[in-house]
C-alpha cells in the first residue's frame, strides 16, 4: 500500500489520533462535539474546539458510552470533519484505512463500523484491530531493533492499556492475544478526572462544570507516588517541610489559555499566588492516580493494576511466566504520569516470584504509541496483507469476510 494513501485512525473514546502512515506524529483531536457557554450558538466538532476563545464550562457530546460507540450519527459528523480539509485532507475512495477498536468490541458495533467504512465512505480497504494488538506489534518490532528489552524479539509480551474509560491487561503470545487471560479494570482517565472534580469542588471551588480545565489540571499536577505513606505524611506538614503542596493557577482564557502549576516553597510564593485565581493541590496530586492501584477507594470492587498484571499472567501456561514478566508495556495517557514506571516496577517486583526478572517499559509518548505502532504495522506489507479486507471482498462476501480476517484471539 502507498504510504501516502494509508490513513491510520486511533478512534479513542476521548481523543482520536489520525494521520497518514507516512506522518511522524498523528493529529490529536477531541472525538466528540462540544458546546461552550461563551458561544451558545455554535457547536464545535472535533478540532474546531481550538477556535473557541473561552473554554470554561464546556459541554461534551460524545458518541461513546462506557468505552463503546453508541451514537453513529454523531460519530459520522466527527469523521466527516477528520477526513475534511480542516483536519487530514483525504479522499476516502482513494485511501486505505487502518482502524483501532475497543477491546472485546460488540459484533453489532463492528458490523456497523464495516458498513460505514465501506458503504458510506467507500475506503479501498480496511484493517481493524484492538488498539493493544498494534501496541504489542510495535513493541516486538522495537525489541527486534534492540531499543526495548534486551535480546531477540520476545516470545511473549503483556500490554497494559490505560484508556479513557477502562484499563485493560492483555497477554500476547507471538502477536496473538490470550483472550481468556484478558482483564479489565473499570478505572480510566475519565474516572480520575471526575474524582478530581468531586474532591476539588468539595474542598475548595466548584469545578463540576469545568471538565476541560480539570483534565488539564490532572495532566499538569498529578504524579504516581512511589512511597504512599511517606507522601501522605509529607502532605500533612506545613510550610517548607511540605514539598508536595502547590498552587494551580486557573486560566482566564484571555491572557492565559492553560493553567500552570507552581510548588509553594515559601510564604512569598504563596502571597504571589493569592493574587490570581488558583486551586491548592496537595494530596490530590498523588491520590488521583492512586485509583489505578486501589480502585476500592471509590467503591470499585476490583483488584489494582499490579494485582491484575499478576493475575493475568497466572492464567497463562506457567512455562511462559518468565517471558511475560520480562516484557511488560504500559500505554495510554495515564502511563505518562510521572512515577508510573517506577511504581509498577516496584510493586510487580514484590508480587512476582523472586526467580523471575521484571522489566516494565513506557514509551516516550504513551498516548500516541498505539497510533505509531498501527502506522508501522501498515507499512509491513506482508503482515498487513493477512488482515486486510478490500472493498471488493466486502461487497462480495459481506460481514463474514471481516469476521474471518479481523480475528486476533488465541485460546489455550
C-alpha positions as a Markdown table, in Angstrom:
| # | Residue | x | y | z |
|---|---|---|---|---|
| 1 | Unk | 0.0 | 0.0 | 0.0 |
| 2 | Unk | 1.2 | 3.5 | -0.8 |
| 3 | Unk | 2.0 | 5.3 | 2.5 |
| 4 | Unk | 0.5 | 8.5 | 1.1 |
| 5 | Unk | -2.9 | 6.7 | 0.8 |
| 6 | Unk | -3.0 | 4.9 | 4.1 |
| 7 | Unk | -5.0 | 6.6 | 6.8 |
| 8 | Unk | -4.3 | 5.5 | 10.4 |
| 9 | Unk | -7.1 | 6.3 | 12.9 |
| 10 | Unk | -6.9 | 5.5 | 16.6 |
| 11 | Unk | -10.5 | 6.1 | 17.4 |
| 12 | Unk | -10.4 | 6.6 | 21.2 |
| 13 | Unk | -13.3 | 7.4 | 23.5 |
| 14 | Unk | -11.8 | 10.8 | 24.5 |
| 15 | Unk | -9.5 | 11.8 | 21.7 |
| 16 | Unk | -8.9 | 10.5 | 18.2 |
| 17 | Unk | -5.4 | 10.3 | 16.7 |
| 18 | Unk | -5.4 | 10.5 | 12.9 |
| 19 | Unk | -2.9 | 10.9 | 10.1 |
| 20 | Unk | -1.3 | 9.3 | 7.1 |
| 21 | Unk | 1.0 | 6.3 | 7.8 |
| 22 | Unk | 3.9 | 8.4 | 6.4 |
| 23 | Unk | 3.5 | 11.0 | 9.2 |
| 24 | Unk | 5.9 | 11.0 | 12.2 |
| 25 | Unk | 3.1 | 12.0 | 14.6 |
| 26 | Unk | -0.7 | 12.0 | 14.4 |
| 27 | Unk | -3.0 | 14.9 | 14.8 |
| 28 | Unk | -4.9 | 14.6 | 18.1 |
| 29 | Unk | -8.4 | 15.9 | 18.3 |
| 30 | Unk | -11.4 | 15.6 | 20.7 |
| 31 | Unk | -13.5 | 12.7 | 19.5 |
| 32 | Unk | -16.8 | 14.5 | 20.3 |
| 33 | Unk | -18.9 | 17.6 | 19.7 |
| 34 | Unk | -18.6 | 20.4 | 22.3 |
| 35 | Unk | -20.6 | 23.4 | 23.2 |
| 36 | Unk | -19.3 | 26.4 | 25.2 |
| 37 | Unk | -21.2 | 28.9 | 27.5 |
| 38 | Unk | -19.4 | 31.8 | 25.8 |
| 39 | Unk | -20.6 | 30.8 | 22.3 |
| 40 | Unk | -24.0 | 29.2 | 22.7 |
| 41 | Unk | -25.0 | 29.4 | 19.0 |
| 42 | Unk | -22.1 | 27.3 | 17.7 |
| 43 | Unk | -21.3 | 23.6 | 18.1 |
| 44 | Unk | -17.6 | 22.7 | 17.8 |
| 45 | Unk | -16.8 | 19.4 | 16.0 |
| 46 | Unk | -13.5 | 17.7 | 16.8 |
| 47 | Unk | -10.6 | 20.0 | 16.4 |
| 48 | Unk | -12.8 | 23.1 | 15.8 |
| 49 | Unk | -12.6 | 23.4 | 19.6 |
| 50 | Unk | -9.3 | 25.2 | 19.0 |
| 51 | Unk | -11.3 | 28.1 | 17.6 |
| 52 | Unk | -13.2 | 28.5 | 20.9 |
| 53 | Unk | -11.8 | 31.5 | 22.8 |
| 54 | Unk | -13.4 | 30.7 | 26.1 |
| 55 | Unk | -13.2 | 27.0 | 27.1 |
| 56 | Unk | -14.8 | 27.4 | 30.5 |
| 57 | Unk | -17.9 | 25.4 | 31.1 |
| 58 | Unk | -17.6 | 23.2 | 28.1 |
| 59 | Unk | -20.4 | 20.6 | 27.5 |
| 60 | Unk | -19.3 | 17.4 | 25.8 |
| 61 | Unk | -21.5 | 15.3 | 23.5 |
| 62 | Unk | -19.7 | 12.0 | 22.8 |
| 63 | Unk | -20.5 | 9.1 | 20.6 |
| 64 | Unk | -19.0 | 6.8 | 23.2 |
| 65 | Unk | -20.7 | 5.5 | 26.3 |
| 66 | Unk | -18.7 | 3.3 | 28.8 |
| 67 | Unk | -16.0 | 2.8 | 26.2 |
| 68 | Unk | -18.1 | 1.7 | 23.3 |
| 69 | Unk | -19.6 | 3.6 | 20.4 |
| 70 | Unk | -23.4 | 4.1 | 20.7 |
| 71 | Unk | -24.2 | 7.1 | 18.6 |
| 72 | Unk | -23.3 | 6.6 | 14.9 |
| 73 | Unk | -25.0 | 9.8 | 13.8 |
| 74 | Unk | -22.7 | 11.9 | 16.0 |
| 75 | Unk | -19.6 | 9.9 | 15.1 |
| 76 | Unk | -20.3 | 10.3 | 11.4 |
| 77 | Unk | -20.2 | 14.1 | 11.9 |
| 78 | Unk | -16.8 | 13.9 | 13.7 |
| 79 | Unk | -15.4 | 11.6 | 11.0 |
| 80 | Unk | -16.6 | 14.0 | 8.3 |
| 81 | Unk | -14.5 | 16.6 | 10.0 |
| 82 | Unk | -11.5 | 14.3 | 10.3 |
| 83 | Unk | -11.4 | 13.5 | 6.6 |
| 84 | Unk | -12.1 | 17.1 | 5.5 |
| 85 | Unk | -9.5 | 19.7 | 4.5 |
| 86 | Unk | -9.7 | 21.2 | 8.0 |
| 87 | Unk | -8.1 | 18.1 | 9.5 |
| 88 | Unk | -6.4 | 15.5 | 7.3 |
| 89 | Unk | -7.4 | 16.3 | 3.8 |
| 90 | Unk | -8.1 | 12.9 | 2.1 |
| 91 | Unk | -10.5 | 11.4 | -0.4 |
| 92 | Unk | -11.7 | 8.2 | 1.3 |
| 93 | Unk | -12.5 | 6.4 | -2.1 |
| 94 | Unk | -8.7 | 6.6 | -2.9 |
| 95 | Unk | -7.4 | 5.6 | 0.5 |
| 96 | Unk | -6.9 | 2.6 | 2.7 |
| 97 | Unk | -7.9 | 2.7 | 6.4 |
| 98 | Unk | -6.1 | 1.2 | 9.5 |
| 99 | Unk | -8.5 | 1.5 | 12.4 |
| 100 | Unk | -8.5 | 0.7 | 16.2 |
| 101 | Unk | -11.5 | -0.6 | 18.1 |
| 102 | Unk | -12.3 | -1.2 | 21.8 |
| 103 | Unk | -11.2 | -4.4 | 23.4 |
| 104 | Unk | -13.9 | -7.0 | 23.1 |
| 105 | Unk | -16.0 | -4.8 | 20.9 |
| 106 | Unk | -19.5 | -6.0 | 20.3 |
| 107 | Unk | -20.3 | -7.6 | 17.0 |
| 108 | Unk | -23.2 | -5.3 | 16.1 |
| 109 | Unk | -20.9 | -2.3 | 16.6 |
| 110 | Unk | -18.2 | -4.0 | 14.4 |
| 111 | Unk | -20.7 | -4.7 | 11.7 |
| 112 | Unk | -21.9 | -1.0 | 11.8 |
| 113 | Unk | -18.2 | 0.1 | 11.5 |
| 114 | Unk | -17.7 | -2.0 | 8.4 |
| 115 | Unk | -20.8 | -0.7 | 6.8 |
| 116 | Unk | -20.0 | 2.9 | 7.4 |
| 117 | Unk | -16.4 | 2.5 | 6.2 |
| 118 | Unk | -17.2 | 0.5 | 3.0 |
| 119 | Unk | -20.7 | 1.7 | 2.1 |
| 120 | Unk | -20.7 | 5.4 | 3.3 |
| 121 | Unk | -17.0 | 6.4 | 2.9 |
| 122 | Unk | -16.1 | 3.7 | 0.4 |
| 123 | Unk | -12.5 | 3.2 | 1.5 |
| 124 | Unk | -10.5 | 0.9 | -0.7 |
| 125 | Unk | -9.6 | -1.5 | 2.1 |
| 126 | Unk | -9.7 | -1.8 | 5.9 |
| 127 | Unk | -7.6 | -3.2 | 8.7 |
| 128 | Unk | -9.4 | -3.2 | 12.1 |
| 129 | Unk | -8.0 | -4.5 | 15.4 |
| 130 | Unk | -7.9 | -3.7 | 19.1 |
| 131 | Unk | -5.5 | -0.9 | 19.9 |
| 132 | Unk | -3.3 | -3.1 | 22.2 |
| 133 | Unk | -2.8 | -5.5 | 19.3 |
| 134 | Unk | -1.0 | -2.8 | 17.4 |
| 135 | Unk | 0.9 | -1.8 | 20.5 |
| 136 | Unk | 2.1 | -5.4 | 21.0 |
| 137 | Unk | 3.3 | -5.4 | 17.4 |
| 138 | Unk | 5.2 | -2.1 | 17.8 |
| 139 | Unk | 6.8 | -3.5 | 21.0 |
| 140 | Unk | 8.1 | -6.6 | 19.2 |
| 141 | Unk | 9.5 | -4.5 | 16.4 |
| 142 | Unk | 11.3 | -2.2 | 18.8 |
| 143 | Unk | 12.7 | -5.2 | 20.7 |
| 144 | Unk | 14.0 | -6.7 | 17.5 |
| 145 | Unk | 15.8 | -3.4 | 16.8 |
| 146 | Unk | 17.3 | -3.5 | 20.3 |
| 147 | Unk | 15.6 | -0.4 | 21.7 |
| 148 | Unk | 13.4 | -2.3 | 24.3 |
| 149 | Unk | 14.1 | -5.4 | 26.4 |
| 150 | Unk | 17.5 | -7.0 | 25.7 |
| 151 | Unk | 17.7 | -10.0 | 23.4 |
| 152 | Unk | 15.7 | -11.1 | 20.3 |
| 153 | Unk | 12.1 | -10.5 | 19.5 |
| 154 | Unk | 10.2 | -11.6 | 22.6 |
| 155 | Unk | 8.1 | -14.7 | 22.5 |
| 156 | Unk | 5.5 | -13.1 | 24.8 |
| 157 | Unk | 4.5 | -9.6 | 25.9 |
| 158 | Unk | 2.0 | -8.1 | 28.2 |
| 159 | Unk | 0.3 | -4.8 | 27.3 |
| 160 | Unk | -1.3 | -2.6 | 30.0 |
| 161 | Unk | -3.6 | -0.2 | 28.1 |
| 162 | Unk | -4.7 | 2.7 | 30.3 |
| 163 | Unk | -7.5 | 4.2 | 28.3 |
| 164 | Unk | -10.2 | 6.9 | 28.9 |
| 165 | Unk | -12.9 | 4.5 | 30.2 |
| 166 | Unk | -11.1 | 1.4 | 31.2 |
| 167 | Unk | -7.7 | -0.1 | 31.9 |
| 168 | Unk | -7.0 | -3.4 | 30.1 |
| 169 | Unk | -4.3 | -6.0 | 30.8 |
| 170 | Unk | -3.7 | -8.2 | 27.7 |
| 171 | Unk | -1.1 | -11.0 | 27.4 |
| 172 | Unk | 0.2 | -11.8 | 23.9 |
| 173 | Unk | 2.0 | -14.9 | 22.6 |
| 174 | Unk | 3.7 | -14.2 | 19.2 |
| 175 | Unk | 1.4 | -11.3 | 18.5 |
| 176 | Unk | -1.9 | -13.1 | 19.4 |
| 177 | Unk | -3.8 | -12.2 | 22.5 |
| 178 | Unk | -4.9 | -14.9 | 25.0 |
| 179 | Unk | -8.5 | -13.8 | 25.3 |
| 180 | Unk | -9.1 | -16.0 | 28.4 |
| 181 | Unk | -6.5 | -14.1 | 30.3 |
| 182 | Unk | -7.5 | -10.5 | 29.4 |
| 183 | Unk | -8.6 | -8.4 | 32.4 |
| 184 | Unk | -10.4 | -5.1 | 32.6 |
| 185 | Unk | -10.3 | -2.6 | 35.4 |
| 186 | Unk | -13.2 | 0.0 | 35.4 |
| 187 | Unk | -10.9 | 2.9 | 36.1 |
| 188 | Unk | -9.5 | 5.1 | 33.4 |
| 189 | Unk | -8.8 | 8.8 | 32.7 |
| 190 | Unk | -12.4 | 9.7 | 32.9 |
| 191 | Unk | -12.9 | 8.3 | 36.3 |
| 192 | Unk | -9.8 | 10.1 | 37.6 |
| 193 | Unk | -10.9 | 13.4 | 36.1 |
| 194 | Unk | -14.3 | 13.1 | 37.7 |
| 195 | Unk | -12.8 | 12.2 | 41.0 |
| 196 | Unk | -10.6 | 15.2 | 41.0 |
| 197 | Unk | -13.6 | 17.4 | 40.1 |
| 198 | Unk | -15.5 | 15.9 | 43.1 |
| 199 | Unk | -12.7 | 16.4 | 45.6 |
| 200 | Unk | -11.8 | 19.9 | 44.4 |
| 201 | Unk | -15.5 | 21.0 | 44.4 |
| 202 | Unk | -16.0 | 19.7 | 48.0 |
| 203 | Unk | -12.8 | 21.2 | 49.4 |
| 204 | Unk | -12.3 | 24.4 | 47.6 |
| 205 | Unk | -14.0 | 25.7 | 44.4 |
| 206 | Unk | -17.0 | 24.3 | 42.5 |
| 207 | Unk | -15.5 | 23.0 | 39.2 |
| 208 | Unk | -18.1 | 20.4 | 38.4 |
| 209 | Unk | -18.8 | 22.1 | 35.0 |
| 210 | Unk | -15.1 | 22.6 | 34.2 |
| 211 | Unk | -14.2 | 19.1 | 32.8 |
| 212 | Unk | -11.8 | 20.6 | 30.3 |
| 213 | Unk | -9.9 | 22.7 | 32.9 |
| 214 | Unk | -9.8 | 19.9 | 35.5 |
| 215 | Unk | -8.5 | 17.4 | 32.9 |
| 216 | Unk | -5.6 | 19.8 | 32.2 |
| 217 | Unk | -5.1 | 20.2 | 35.9 |
| 218 | Unk | -4.8 | 16.5 | 36.3 |
| 219 | Unk | -2.2 | 16.2 | 33.5 |
| 220 | Unk | -0.1 | 19.1 | 34.9 |
| 221 | Unk | -0.2 | 18.4 | 38.6 |
| 222 | Unk | -0.7 | 14.7 | 39.3 |
| 223 | Unk | 2.0 | 12.0 | 39.8 |
| 224 | Unk | 2.2 | 8.4 | 41.0 |
| 225 | Unk | 3.6 | 8.0 | 44.5 |
| 226 | Unk | 6.4 | 5.5 | 44.9 |
| 227 | Unk | 6.1 | 5.7 | 48.7 |
| 228 | Unk | 2.4 | 6.4 | 49.6 |
| 229 | Unk | 2.7 | 6.5 | 53.4 |
| 230 | Unk | 5.7 | 8.9 | 53.2 |
| 231 | Unk | 3.9 | 11.2 | 50.8 |
| 232 | Unk | 0.8 | 11.2 | 52.9 |
| 233 | Unk | 2.8 | 12.2 | 55.9 |
| 234 | Unk | 4.5 | 14.9 | 53.9 |
| 235 | Unk | 1.2 | 16.3 | 52.7 |
| 236 | Unk | 0.1 | 16.9 | 56.3 |
| 237 | Unk | 3.1 | 19.1 | 57.1 |
| 238 | Unk | 3.1 | 22.9 | 56.8 |
| 239 | Unk | 5.5 | 25.4 | 55.4 |
| 240 | Unk | 8.7 | 24.5 | 53.7 |
| 241 | Unk | 8.6 | 21.0 | 55.0 |
| 242 | Unk | 5.7 | 20.2 | 52.7 |
| 243 | Unk | 7.4 | 19.6 | 49.3 |
| 244 | Unk | 4.2 | 18.4 | 47.6 |
| 245 | Unk | 1.7 | 21.2 | 48.0 |
| 246 | Unk | 1.5 | 23.8 | 45.3 |
| 247 | Unk | -0.9 | 26.2 | 43.6 |
| 248 | Unk | -2.5 | 25.6 | 40.2 |
| 249 | Unk | -3.3 | 28.9 | 38.6 |
| 250 | Unk | -6.5 | 28.7 | 36.6 |
| 251 | Unk | -6.7 | 30.0 | 33.0 |
| 252 | Unk | -8.9 | 33.1 | 32.4 |
| 253 | Unk | -9.0 | 32.3 | 28.6 |
| 254 | Unk | -8.0 | 35.9 | 27.8 |
| 255 | Unk | -4.4 | 36.3 | 28.7 |
| 256 | Unk | -3.8 | 32.7 | 30.0 |
| 257 | Unk | -5.3 | 29.8 | 28.0 |
| 258 | Unk | -3.8 | 26.9 | 30.0 |
| 259 | Unk | -3.3 | 26.7 | 33.8 |
| 260 | Unk | 0.1 | 26.3 | 35.4 |
| 261 | Unk | 1.3 | 24.6 | 38.5 |
| 262 | Unk | 3.8 | 26.1 | 40.9 |
| 263 | Unk | 5.1 | 24.5 | 44.0 |
| 264 | Unk | 4.6 | 26.6 | 47.1 |
| 265 | Unk | 8.1 | 26.7 | 48.5 |
| 266 | Unk | 7.8 | 29.7 | 50.9 |
| 267 | Unk | 5.3 | 32.3 | 52.0 |
| 268 | Unk | 6.4 | 34.8 | 49.4 |
| 269 | Unk | 5.3 | 32.4 | 46.6 |
| 270 | Unk | 2.0 | 31.9 | 48.4 |
| 271 | Unk | 1.3 | 35.6 | 48.6 |
| 272 | Unk | 2.1 | 36.0 | 44.9 |
| 273 | Unk | -0.2 | 33.1 | 44.0 |
| 274 | Unk | -3.1 | 34.5 | 46.0 |
| 275 | Unk | -3.3 | 37.5 | 43.7 |
| 276 | Unk | -4.5 | 35.1 | 41.0 |
| 277 | Unk | -7.5 | 32.6 | 41.0 |
| 278 | Unk | -5.9 | 29.3 | 41.9 |
| 279 | Unk | -6.5 | 26.0 | 43.5 |
| 280 | Unk | -4.3 | 24.5 | 46.1 |
| 281 | Unk | -3.1 | 21.0 | 45.1 |
| 282 | Unk | -1.8 | 18.9 | 48.0 |
| 283 | Unk | -2.5 | 15.2 | 48.5 |
| 284 | Unk | -4.8 | 15.3 | 45.5 |
| 285 | Unk | -1.7 | 15.2 | 43.3 |
| 286 | Unk | -1.0 | 11.6 | 44.1 |
| 287 | Unk | -4.4 | 10.5 | 45.4 |
| 288 | Unk | -6.0 | 10.7 | 41.9 |
| 289 | Unk | -3.6 | 8.3 | 40.1 |
| 290 | Unk | -3.7 | 6.0 | 43.2 |
| 291 | Unk | -7.2 | 4.9 | 42.0 |
| 292 | Unk | -5.4 | 2.8 | 39.4 |
| 293 | Unk | -3.7 | 0.8 | 42.2 |
| 294 | Unk | -6.6 | 0.9 | 44.7 |
| 295 | Unk | -10.0 | 1.1 | 42.8 |
| 296 | Unk | -11.8 | 0.3 | 46.1 |
| 297 | Unk | -11.1 | 3.9 | 47.2 |
| 298 | Unk | -14.1 | 5.0 | 45.1 |
| 299 | Unk | -16.1 | 1.8 | 45.6 |
| 300 | Unk | -15.0 | -0.2 | 42.6 |
| 301 | Unk | -14.7 | -3.7 | 43.9 |
| 302 | Unk | -11.8 | -4.8 | 41.7 |
| 303 | Unk | -8.1 | -5.5 | 42.0 |
| 304 | Unk | -5.5 | -2.9 | 41.4 |
| 305 | Unk | -3.4 | -2.6 | 38.2 |
| 306 | Unk | -0.4 | -4.5 | 39.6 |
| 307 | Unk | -2.5 | -7.3 | 41.0 |
| 308 | Unk | -4.3 | -7.5 | 37.7 |
| 309 | Unk | -1.0 | -8.0 | 35.8 |
| 310 | Unk | 0.0 | -10.8 | 38.1 |
| 311 | Unk | -3.5 | -12.4 | 37.8 |
| 312 | Unk | -3.4 | -12.2 | 34.0 |
| 313 | Unk | 0.0 | -13.8 | 33.9 |
| 314 | Unk | -1.2 | -16.6 | 36.3 |
| 315 | Unk | -3.9 | -17.5 | 33.7 |
| 316 | Unk | -1.2 | -18.4 | 31.1 |
| 317 | Unk | 1.0 | -21.5 | 30.9 |
| 318 | Unk | 3.5 | -21.5 | 33.7 |
| 319 | Unk | 6.4 | -22.0 | 31.3 |
| 320 | Unk | 5.7 | -18.6 | 29.8 |
| 321 | Unk | 5.6 | -16.6 | 33.0 |
| 322 | Unk | 9.2 | -15.5 | 32.9 |
| 323 | Unk | 8.7 | -14.2 | 29.4 |
| 324 | Unk | 5.7 | -12.1 | 30.4 |
| 325 | Unk | 7.4 | -10.6 | 33.4 |
| 326 | Unk | 10.3 | -9.5 | 31.2 |
| 327 | Unk | 8.1 | -7.8 | 28.6 |
| 328 | Unk | 5.5 | -5.5 | 30.2 |
| 329 | Unk | 4.5 | -2.5 | 28.2 |
| 330 | Unk | 2.5 | 0.5 | 29.6 |
| 331 | Unk | 0.5 | 2.5 | 27.0 |
| 332 | Unk | -2.3 | 5.1 | 27.1 |
| 333 | Unk | -2.5 | 8.6 | 28.5 |
| 334 | Unk | -2.3 | 7.6 | 32.2 |
| 335 | Unk | 1.0 | 5.9 | 31.6 |
| 336 | Unk | 2.5 | 9.4 | 31.2 |
| 337 | Unk | 2.1 | 10.2 | 34.9 |
| 338 | Unk | 5.5 | 10.8 | 36.5 |
| 339 | Unk | 6.4 | 7.9 | 38.7 |
| 340 | Unk | 4.2 | 5.4 | 36.9 |
| 341 | Unk | 7.1 | 3.3 | 35.6 |
| 342 | Unk | 8.9 | 3.2 | 39.0 |
| 343 | Unk | 5.7 | 2.3 | 40.9 |
| 344 | Unk | 4.8 | -0.5 | 38.6 |
| 345 | Unk | 8.4 | -1.9 | 38.6 |
| 346 | Unk | 8.5 | -1.6 | 42.4 |
| 347 | Unk | 5.2 | -3.3 | 43.1 |
| 348 | Unk | 5.5 | -6.0 | 40.5 |
| 349 | Unk | 8.9 | -6.9 | 41.8 |
| 350 | Unk | 7.3 | -7.5 | 45.2 |
| 351 | Unk | 4.5 | -9.6 | 43.8 |
| 352 | Unk | 6.4 | -11.6 | 41.2 |
| 353 | Unk | 8.3 | -14.8 | 42.1 |
| 354 | Unk | 11.9 | -14.0 | 43.1 |
| 355 | Unk | 13.4 | -16.2 | 40.4 |
| 356 | Unk | 11.8 | -14.0 | 37.6 |
| 357 | Unk | 13.2 | -10.7 | 36.4 |
| 358 | Unk | 10.7 | -7.9 | 36.0 |
| 359 | Unk | 11.1 | -5.4 | 33.2 |
| 360 | Unk | 8.5 | -2.7 | 32.7 |
| 361 | Unk | 8.7 | -0.1 | 29.9 |
| 362 | Unk | 6.9 | 3.0 | 29.0 |
| 363 | Unk | 7.2 | 4.7 | 25.5 |
| 364 | Unk | 8.3 | 8.2 | 25.2 |
| 365 | Unk | 4.7 | 9.3 | 24.2 |
| 366 | Unk | 2.4 | 6.6 | 25.6 |
| 367 | Unk | -0.8 | 8.3 | 24.4 |
| 368 | Unk | 0.4 | 8.2 | 20.7 |
| 369 | Unk | 2.1 | 4.8 | 20.9 |
| 370 | Unk | -0.8 | 2.8 | 19.6 |
| 371 | Unk | -1.1 | 5.1 | 16.5 |
| 372 | Unk | 2.6 | 4.9 | 15.7 |
| 373 | Unk | 2.5 | 1.1 | 16.1 |
| 374 | Unk | -0.5 | 0.9 | 13.8 |
| 375 | Unk | 1.3 | 3.1 | 11.2 |
| 376 | Unk | 4.3 | 0.8 | 11.4 |
| 377 | Unk | 2.0 | -2.3 | 11.0 |
| 378 | Unk | 0.5 | -0.8 | 7.9 |
| 379 | Unk | 4.0 | -0.4 | 6.4 |
| 380 | Unk | 4.7 | -4.1 | 6.8 |
| 381 | Unk | 3.1 | -5.3 | 3.5 |
| 382 | Unk | 3.5 | -9.0 | 4.3 |
| 383 | Unk | 1.9 | -8.7 | 7.8 |
| 384 | Unk | -0.8 | -6.2 | 6.9 |
| 385 | Unk | -1.9 | -8.2 | 3.8 |
| 386 | Unk | -3.0 | -11.1 | 6.0 |
| 387 | Unk | -5.5 | -8.8 | 7.8 |
| 388 | Unk | -6.7 | -6.6 | 5.0 |
| 389 | Unk | -10.3 | -6.6 | 3.7 |
| 390 | Unk | -10.8 | -4.8 | 0.4 |
| 391 | Unk | -14.0 | -3.1 | -0.7 |
| 392 | Unk | -14.5 | -5.7 | -3.4 |
| 393 | Unk | -14.2 | -8.5 | -0.9 |
| 394 | Unk | -16.7 | -6.9 | 1.4 |
| 395 | Unk | -19.2 | -6.3 | -1.4 |
| 396 | Unk | -18.9 | -9.9 | -2.4 |
| 397 | Unk | -18.8 | -11.6 | 1.0 |
| 398 | Unk | -20.3 | -9.1 | 3.4 |
| 399 | Unk | -19.6 | -9.2 | 7.1 |
| 400 | Unk | -18.4 | -12.8 | 7.0 |
| 401 | Unk | -15.0 | -11.8 | 5.5 |
| 402 | Unk | -14.5 | -9.2 | 8.2 |
| 403 | Unk | -15.3 | -11.7 | 11.0 |
| 404 | Unk | -12.7 | -14.0 | 9.4 |
| 405 | Unk | -9.9 | -11.6 | 8.7 |
| 406 | Unk | -10.1 | -9.5 | 11.9 |
| 407 | Unk | -9.9 | -12.3 | 14.4 |
| 408 | Unk | -6.9 | -11.9 | 16.7 |
| 409 | Unk | -7.7 | -14.0 | 19.8 |
| 410 | Unk | -5.8 | -17.1 | 20.6 |
| 411 | Unk | -7.4 | -19.7 | 23.0 |
| 412 | Unk | -5.3 | -22.0 | 25.2 |
